[in-house]
């Protein structure tokens, strides 16, 4: 086999992505890779693959999508053999041996699916991505059924609410409490929180005003999670979120064309971004939005100015959903929902700033991102 078929992978480099179809089989020559699943910003390791082991052999018999992402754990060398080469060899093989190999391949495929299911079921994150839509749907259902209609929505008795969810749907009370805190932080619910003599948190009466928003978010998340657990629209990234939220805010009351698109000057967006975050707005930030499915139409006018047309309602909707995703991500990282509101950095930089291009942390004295070289505002 030619040395041209040998691939060298650095630590952290991915060989195959989950959900993709392959055109080659890989033999591990040295090093080690891990089979992982990426869910809700977390990496779940399923197994490891070392020297003399094979990745992608299932594609010899069927074009199924890869069940895992394979990532190098150290410098790794693999030998890549195109499927058509192996299939030609397979066709010349004794039919009995061919049937045995196919049977072994199917058995290995089944074992991997079982292993994958066990890992996903064993995700003990405070709020696993696989449970987000279910959990919210149960909360929405229980609130509709147990709640008393009020002007702003429904009012539920906290003890009855959490006990019913735990008794009938095995939804942990601790998780329901964190959802209640998240709803309150985002203006979807109000309540008074106290601690009883046993040290338990009591909420008393909970007024939920955002039932429709909760239902809409659950439907949104489940739709894209079903398409792909790592879909761009349900994978939170700070910079696209900031840009989307900013454009939704400054687009309020602006002119709308016959396509119901909001029209803005590019300079207006750039100035607002610099004033809010202390960073220079580059046009390639729109590319990050388009990668996630939010499209912006740019046009250069006769006087040299640049205009931007976009669906503000869609930007507003997605920015609200991403705001919830940000809270869920933080919840999983820290174990609880923080009631502290986000503090926006002032113009001029902050130690908590992040690069608009690669998300790396920045210091106030940085003129260029140390990771990707992105030019920052002066």
Protein Blocks (a to p, Z undefined) as FASTA:
>chain_A
ZZklpccddehiafbdghiacfbdcddfbdcddddddeehiacdfbdcdehiaehklmmm
occddfbdcddfbdcddddddfklmmmmmmmpcfklmmmmmmmmmmmmmmmmmmmmmmmm
mpcbfbafklmmmmmmmmmmmmmmmpccdfklpaddfklmmmmmmmmnopafklmmmmmm
mmmmnopaccdddddfkopacekjaddfklmmmmmmmmmmmmmmmmomkbfklmccfklm
mmmmmmmmmmgopacdfkopacddfklmmmmmmmmnopacdfklmmmmmmnopacddddd
fkopacddddfklmmmmmmmmmmmmmmmmmmmnopacfbdcddddehiafkbccfklopa
cdfklmbdfklopacdZZ
